[in-house]
Amino acid sequence: MQVLQVQLAVQADPAEVGRARRWVRSRLQGQGVEPDEQLAETIVLVVSELVTNAVVHTGCPAVLRLSMPLCCPGVDGMEAPRVVAVRVEVADASRTAPAPRHAPGDATNGRGLELVEMLCDRWGWYPDGSGKRVWCEIGPTPAADHAAEQAPAAGAYAR
């Protein structure tokens, strides 16, 4: 199985979140995932939340990384490899653990990690150098279909 791994340096500017979303869409489309597919929309939303958290809460640059395992081409060799899952990682300069909050109904922020929990098969974080790396895994079908099958890894949060 092939794995495509790409990364983007993100500056400490909230405007970088939009650039990260556009970058992710183009990388996914380059691998045959159309922008309006559920998988693409989910990945873009999760990236938006994780990059926003890194930029807003640390005030420092971050690094966004996508790892995309590709399934093998069809038996006849005519079908191109296709993305079967995506791992998103955002490394930032803070060692503070991410903690999901439960925002009140009228709040305009504070739901990012709740969305990550709902949309991803698994997510977690670990110390990385002088900061941390927050990661999540998103399969090709809605996370709810996989939740019962997934055993959380050490340090992972599972729904």
N, C-alpha and C positions, 0 to 999 in steps of 0.2 A: 504494500500500500504506500502510495506517495503521500507526503505531507508538505504542503506549502506553508511557509512561515514568513510573514512580513511584519515590519514594524514602522511606527511613525513617532517622531519626537514631537511633543506637544508643549508649547510655551505656556507660561503661567498667565494666560489671558482667557477670560471666558469666551471670547470670539473664536478661540481655537476649537471649541466643542463642535461648532458647525463645520469647520474644516475636517475634523476627525470623522464626522458623519459622512461627508462627501467622499472622503478617502476610502472608508469602509465600503460604501456602496459601489465605488468603482472597482475595488479589489474583488468583491463578491461577483459583480457582473463579469469581470474578467475570467471568473471560474464557472460561469454558466448559471449563476443564481440571479434571476431577474429582480430588479428593485421592488416590484410589487408582490413578490412571493412572501409568504408568511415568515419563512426562515430569515430572509433579508430584513424585513421590517423589525423582527424581534432582535436580531443582532444589532441593528442600528440604534434601536431604543436602549438596549443594554449598554452599548458603547457610550452613548450620550450620557447616561446616568453615571457610569464609572469615571469617565473623563471629567465630567462636571465635578464630581466629588473630589477627585485628585486636584484639580485646578483651584476650586473654591476653598477647600479645607487646608491645603498646604501653602498656597501662594507660590509654589515652585513648579518648574517644568516637570513633565511626566513622560513616560514612554508607553505607547499603546502597541500591543502585539496581538496579531491574529495567527492562529495555527489552524490550518484547514486540512484534515485528512481527506484524500480524494479516493473514491472507489475506483476500481479497475475498469477499463473499457469493456464493452460488451464482448462476447465470444468472437464475433466476427471482426473485432478490432475497429469497427467503424464509429462506435459511440465514444465520445470524448469522456475522460475522467470527470466525475461529478463530486461536488462537495457533499460529504455525508454527515459532517458535524463541524462545529467551530469551537475553538477554545479562545476566549478573550482574556487578555492579561493587561493590567494597567499598573505600572510601577511608579511610585511617587517617593518623595523625600521624607515622609512622615512615618514613624513607627507606631503611631496610634492605631489600634485595631478598629476596623470598620464595625459599626454597631447599628443595626436597623432600628429606626425610630418609628413610632406609631403616631403620625401627625393627626391632629384633629381635622374633622371634616372640612373646615373652612380654610385650612392652611394652604398656602401656595407652594410650599416646598416641604422636604422632609420625608418623601416617599420613595426615593431612589433605590435604596437597598430592598425595600419591600417589593418593588417591581422586579428587581434582579432575582429575588427569591422565587417569585411567582413564575417568571418566564424561563428560568434556566433549569437544566437538569440537576446541576450541582454548582456550588460556588464556595469560595473560601478565600483565605489570605495567608501569607506567611512573611516573616521578616526577610528582607532582601537588602544586603549591604547596610547602609545607614537609613534605609527606609523600609518600604513594604511592597508587596505585589499582591493585588487583588485579582482573582481569576474566576472565571465561570465557564461552564460547558453547555453548549446548546446543540441539541440534536436536530435532525431534519424534520421531525414531527413535533407537535406541541409537547412541551415538557411534561404535562400531566400524563401523557401516554407512557412515559418512561419512568415516572417517579417511583412506582412500585418495584421496578427492575433495578434501580440504581442503589448500590450500597455506597454510602458516603466514604470518601477517603479521609485519612487522618487530617484533622484541621479543617474539614469541609463542613459546610452547612447543607443539609438536605431538607427538602420540604416534607 
